């Protein structure tokens, strides 16, 4: 039985969890705690990803999650006096336990949290501080809190307050107390890392990165002081200082008639809360009379991961003023696609974690190529960070990424002013050739060409329809042909062969003795036997190649998917005209992608798993969902799966969650991976006044360190 049940009602409680409030536990430790136990531990526990959990699944789920965590604490540590400090922080005093015993209990709690619905990605962080009896609640709690922050920064789960933590705490206190003086002395200054145009190798810009060269400690890593200043709400002073220094450096170069290129500067999520960022940046720019085109604003993905609407307004205001807005670290968080729906960016900076996996992972190539393709279709440029090898460079050149950044082209360096010009140090002798404004405009236009498109000479931004002439045809054993579906591209094809409408094509397809009908039926029989077949058809004097794939058969009826391509009878050489790809790569991170529509039909867009498409057999979403559940989902979760894919309630559920999608985990029933956890996400979107629903299926994995660091930093 938990000792919490023995505490009388005079001590204040947290209404949501039933634990003590912070005032309640402090009063109890000061007044009601017996003090008979000579030792114990104070624990400060954090749930770093809780805000993301709220955004993805809604506050109601978040509240249930917190109550489940509180119940787990009382069950696993029944001797703990526990309190909830804030939305996602807990404090508990555990008398009579050593730190190793407390850690063992926390590991059990983590295992229990992993089994809370949608809690499998939540990693608890906790600091442990020894305390004597009676404890000083304020001092002990502060030590436990600092140990928790240490665990978060060093990617540990649980940390005991010891000399190492105390040493780091003293160092952090030194940084905070000397921060203002360091700014005044110029110890903190921008270092510049080149951004290179992939087609030319010329420097087309720089990123300004904060570096602190301390008189006592030397070069201090930004990985130490930037998270600290975010935590202490000081980072806005750092960011504005760097931006002011950048404007000063640009002014110096302009005044001496030296060649300049744009410089990108970084904004933290804290900046948007602490100051009017537009006004402050405009003031820096105006003080040094710097054109807006020379300042690019980088916003990390973690800054927009919570989907706050006011950020969209600020981003739009920046763009209306003439600034370019870049999304930094794209792909490092869980909300990348949602962010692209909510916010408008000019450039996507592809997170360096992808490139690190490039040599070993073919899937990484698909993901990066898909990001570049998607960005260009949305009218955005791409820049890849962390380029270190020639192999990475050649791949990014091939897929059409416009700009690159990384040690292959130069490390961050100080600005060097010489009588000849304003340059940046390079690992080898010489200076970097900088791109002129005229060349920048020229290559920016070239960069808009989508090298991955099968129709690169045509504009395809925000293309919503497939340009391939597609039909679904049904044949009967008695020789009849029925048009079940024909898209707009196919209707244009019909018009090109002087068949005005789909209805006219239907009538023509059943006219006896037409050679084209006989040839098609023969081709269809061969496709049913082989799965897929190509052949040539002559329609009204124009020769076409028909690619036909067998879909399914029921009784005396068989269905086929067909795509036609003109061979060009009048041409001296038979050339296949440009064809759009029917299937869009979508980040390669999913094993299955399906598209539902408001009419109750579904089509499979992508499949990379030991499953059948099923859409080859049927297109009714309700029937297909149930068939899928029966085949591929554990039986005890089958009804829940069908309810999750109830498209009639999707919009209401998304509204209740307060987000832009719904997500749920289910276990696989496929032989060989039975019980394996799978993540199913449904994203609704509107196209041409019609609701569509994108279904994404993936195997959840432990995120890489860079992603965890960003997510932990969100708090």
LINVENHU-V340388 format. One record per backbone hydrogen bond with DSSP energy under -1.0 kcal/mol. NH is the residue of the N-H (numbers start at 0). CO is the residue of the C=O. E is the energy in kcal/mol with one decimal. If there is no record, write none. Layout:
BEGIN
nh = <NH;NH>
co = <CO;CO>
e = <E;E>
END
This chain:
BEGIN
nh = <2;4;5;6;10;13;17;19;20;24;25;26;27;28;29;30;32;40;41;42;43;44;45;46;49;52;53;54;55;56;57;61;62;63;64;65;66;67;68;69;70;71;72;73;74;75;76;79;80;82;83;84;85;89;90;91;92;93;95;101;102;103;104;105;106;107;108;109;110;111;112;113;114;115;118;121;124;125;126;127;128;130;139;140;141;142;143;144;145;146;147;148;149;150;151;152;153;154;155;158;160;165;166;167;168;169;170;171;172;173;174;175;176;177;181;182;183;184;185;186;188;190;191;192;194;195;196;197;200;202;203;204;205;206;207;208;210;212;213;217;219;223;224;225;227;228;229;230;231;232;233;234;236;237;238;239;240;241;242;243;244;245;246;247;248;249;250;251;252;253;254;255;256;257;262;263;264;266;272;273;274;276;279;280;281;282;283;284;285;286;287;289;293;294;295;296;297;298;300;306;312;313;314;315;316;317;318;319;320;322;325;326;327;329;331;338;339;340;341;342;345;346;347;348;349;350;353;355;356;357;360;365;366;367;368;369;370;371;372;373;374;375;376;377;378;379;380;382;383;384;386;392;393;394;395;396;397;398;400;402;403;404;407;408;409;412;415;417;422;434;439;440;441;442;443;444;445;446;448;450;452;457;461;462;469;470;471;472;473;474;475;476;478;481;483;484;486;490;491;492;493;494;495;496;497;498;504;505;506;507;508;510;513;517;518;519;520;521;522;523;524;525;526;527;528;529;530;532;534;536;538;541;543;544;545;546;547;548;549;550;551;553;556;557;558;559;560;561;562;563;564;566;570;590;591;592;593;594;595;596;597;599;601;602;604;605;607;610;614;616;617;620;623;624;625;626;627;628;629;630;631;632;633;636;637;640;641;642;643;644;645;646;648;652;653;654;655;656;657;658;661;663;665;667;668;672;674;675;677;678;679;680;681;682;684;686;689;691;692;693;694;695;696;697;707;708;709;710;711;712;714>
co = <77;1;2;3;7;18;13;81;11;20;21;22;23;24;25;26;27;93;128;91;126;89;124;87;46;48;49;50;51;52;53;57;58;59;60;61;62;63;64;65;66;67;68;69;70;71;72;76;92;90;19;88;88;44;82;42;80;40;38;97;98;99;100;101;102;103;104;105;106;107;108;109;111;112;115;118;45;156;43;158;41;39;135;136;137;138;139;140;141;142;143;144;145;146;147;148;149;151;150;125;127;161;162;163;164;165;166;167;168;169;170;171;172;173;177;178;179;180;181;181;210;208;412;206;204;403;201;401;196;432;194;194;261;192;263;190;188;186;217;213;211;220;220;221;223;224;225;226;227;229;228;228;233;233;234;235;236;237;238;239;240;241;242;243;244;245;246;247;248;249;250;251;253;252;293;205;295;297;269;269;270;274;275;276;277;278;279;280;281;282;283;284;290;291;262;323;264;325;327;303;308;309;310;311;312;313;314;315;316;317;296;346;298;348;328;334;335;336;337;338;324;324;380;326;382;329;350;351;353;354;356;361;362;363;364;365;366;367;368;369;370;371;372;373;375;374;345;347;402;349;404;388;389;390;391;392;393;394;395;381;195;383;386;405;405;191;422;420;415;202;435;436;437;438;439;440;441;442;445;448;449;454;376;459;467;561;484;559;481;557;479;555;475;473;471;471;469;486;487;488;489;490;491;492;494;493;500;501;502;503;504;507;510;513;514;515;516;517;518;519;520;521;522;523;524;525;526;547;545;543;541;538;536;564;534;562;532;560;530;558;558;556;553;474;551;472;548;470;546;468;544;542;567;696;696;605;694;602;692;600;690;596;618;594;592;592;590;608;612;613;613;599;619;620;621;622;623;624;625;626;627;628;666;633;634;636;637;638;639;640;642;644;645;648;649;650;651;652;653;653;681;679;677;675;631;669;667;672;665;697;663;695;661;693;691;689;686;684;595;682;593;680;591;678;703;704;705;706;707;708;711>
e = <-2.8;-1.3;-1.6;-1.1;-1.3;-3.8;-2.4;-2.2;-2.1;-2.4;-2.1;-2.4;-2.2;-2.7;-2.0;-2.6;-2.7;-2.0;-3.0;-2.6;-2.4;-3.0;-3.5;-1.7;-1.9;-2.1;-2.3;-2.3;-2.7;-2.4;-2.2;-1.9;-2.6;-2.0;-2.5;-2.2;-2.3;-2.2;-2.2;-2.5;-2.5;-2.1;-2.1;-2.0;-1.9;-2.7;-2.7;-2.2;-2.8;-3.0;-1.9;-2.1;-1.1;-2.7;-2.7;-2.1;-2.4;-3.2;-2.4;-2.1;-2.7;-2.0;-2.1;-2.4;-2.4;-1.7;-2.2;-2.6;-2.1;-1.9;-2.5;-2.0;-1.1;-1.7;-2.5;-1.4;-2.3;-2.1;-2.6;-2.7;-2.7;-2.1;-2.6;-1.9;-2.0;-1.8;-2.3;-2.6;-2.4;-2.2;-1.9;-2.4;-2.1;-2.1;-2.1;-2.4;-2.2;-1.0;-2.8;-2.3;-3.4;-2.6;-2.7;-2.3;-2.6;-2.3;-2.1;-2.7;-2.5;-1.9;-2.4;-2.7;-2.5;-1.9;-2.4;-2.1;-2.1;-2.4;-1.0;-2.0;-2.4;-2.9;-3.6;-2.3;-3.1;-3.0;-2.9;-2.6;-3.2;-2.9;-2.7;-1.1;-1.8;-2.4;-2.7;-3.2;-2.1;-2.5;-3.2;-1.6;-3.0;-1.9;-1.6;-2.1;-1.1;-2.5;-2.1;-2.4;-2.2;-1.1;-3.5;-1.4;-1.2;-1.3;-2.9;-2.2;-1.7;-2.3;-2.4;-2.3;-2.3;-2.4;-2.4;-2.1;-2.4;-2.7;-2.3;-2.1;-2.1;-2.7;-2.8;-1.3;-1.9;-2.7;-2.7;-3.2;-3.0;-2.4;-1.0;-2.1;-2.2;-1.2;-2.4;-2.5;-2.6;-2.0;-2.0;-2.7;-2.8;-2.5;-1.2;-2.1;-1.9;-1.9;-2.3;-2.8;-3.5;-2.6;-1.3;-1.8;-1.3;-1.9;-2.9;-2.4;-2.2;-2.5;-2.3;-2.5;-1.7;-2.1;-3.4;-2.6;-2.4;-2.9;-2.1;-2.8;-1.6;-1.0;-1.9;-2.9;-3.3;-1.2;-2.4;-2.9;-2.7;-2.2;-1.6;-1.5;-1.1;-1.3;-1.8;-1.4;-2.5;-2.7;-2.5;-2.3;-2.3;-2.4;-2.5;-2.9;-2.9;-2.2;-1.9;-1.3;-1.2;-3.2;-2.6;-2.5;-2.1;-2.1;-2.5;-1.9;-2.8;-2.1;-2.3;-2.2;-2.0;-2.0;-2.1;-1.8;-2.4;-1.9;-2.3;-1.8;-1.2;-2.0;-2.8;-2.3;-2.4;-2.9;-2.5;-2.3;-2.0;-2.9;-1.9;-1.5;-1.6;-2.5;-1.7;-1.0;-1.4;-1.9;-2.3;-1.7;-1.0;-2.0;-2.3;-2.5;-2.9;-2.7;-1.7;-1.5;-2.1;-3.1;-2.6;-1.5;-2.1;-2.0;-2.1;-1.8;-2.6;-2.1;-1.8;-1.1;-1.6;-2.9;-1.8;-2.2;-2.1;-2.3;-2.2;-1.8;-1.1;-1.7;-2.8;-2.1;-2.5;-2.0;-2.3;-2.7;-2.0;-1.7;-2.3;-2.2;-1.5;-2.3;-3.1;-2.6;-1.7;-2.9;-2.5;-1.9;-2.9;-3.4;-3.6;-3.2;-2.9;-2.8;-1.8;-2.9;-1.0;-2.8;-1.8;-2.3;-2.8;-2.9;-2.6;-2.7;-2.2;-1.2;-2.5;-2.0;-1.2;-2.1;-1.2;-2.5;-2.1;-3.0;-3.1;-2.0;-1.6;-1.9;-1.5;-2.0;-2.7;-1.8;-3.4;-2.1;-1.9;-2.1;-1.4;-3.0;-2.6;-2.5;-1.9;-2.6;-2.7;-2.6;-2.5;-1.8;-3.2;-1.5;-2.3;-2.2;-1.4;-2.3;-2.2;-2.3;-2.2;-1.8;-1.5;-1.2;-1.5;-2.3;-2.7;-2.2;-2.3;-2.0;-1.0;-1.3;-1.9;-2.4;-2.4;-2.7;-2.1;-2.0;-3.5;-2.4;-3.1;-3.6;-2.9;-2.6;-2.6;-2.6;-2.3;-2.8;-1.3;-3.0;-2.9;-2.8;-3.2;-3.0;-2.2;-2.2;-2.2;-2.8;-1.9;-2.7;-3.0;-2.2;-1.4>
END
